């Protein structure tokens, strides 16, 4: 499982010109799931994401978490994080999890962030053609794999 975390001032995801998820200060989290991932991977990454200290404190140091700044999460599934471009110019997505399994793990990850860590969670729609807009804060981008 892989997440790309972007610290944002604002972010939203639209499907068919309708906003389905929107946050102010927080993290836009792009989530990729591979066929070998399990709830253990989702638990590990939920803990990392929700406790990640990349907001600046009063001294300008990255030392504050989402809870410290009352930040929110916008979590978007993105199978293309497992695109392999080593051979040729067209990515292969054979490492991406099958949709039925990946959707369950994506939902589990979102619920874990919400229930276990008490973070407000907004979501995209799994498998949909989504348009994601964001205002990067920094920019700060962190990639974490389980």
HELIX and SHEET records of a PDB file:
HELIX    1   1 UNK A   39  UNK A   51  1                                  13    
HELIX    2   2 UNK A   66  UNK A   69  1                                   4    
HELIX    3   3 UNK A   79  UNK A   82  5                                   4    
HELIX    4   4 UNK A   99  UNK A  115  1                                  17    
SHEET    1   A 5 UNK A  18  UNK A  23  0                                        
SHEET    2   A 5 UNK A   2  UNK A  15 -1                                        
SHEET    3   A 5 UNK A  26  UNK A  32 -1                                        
SHEET    4   A 5 UNK A  72  UNK A  77  1                                        
SHEET    5   A 5 UNK A 121  UNK A 123  1                                        
SHEET    1   B 3 UNK A  18  UNK A  23  0                                        
SHEET    2   B 3 UNK A   2  UNK A  15 -1                                        
SHEET    3   B 3 UNK A 131  UNK A 145 -1                                        
SHEET    1   C 2 UNK A  55  UNK A  56  0                                        
SHEET    2   C 2 UNK A  62  UNK A  64 -1                                        
END                                                                             
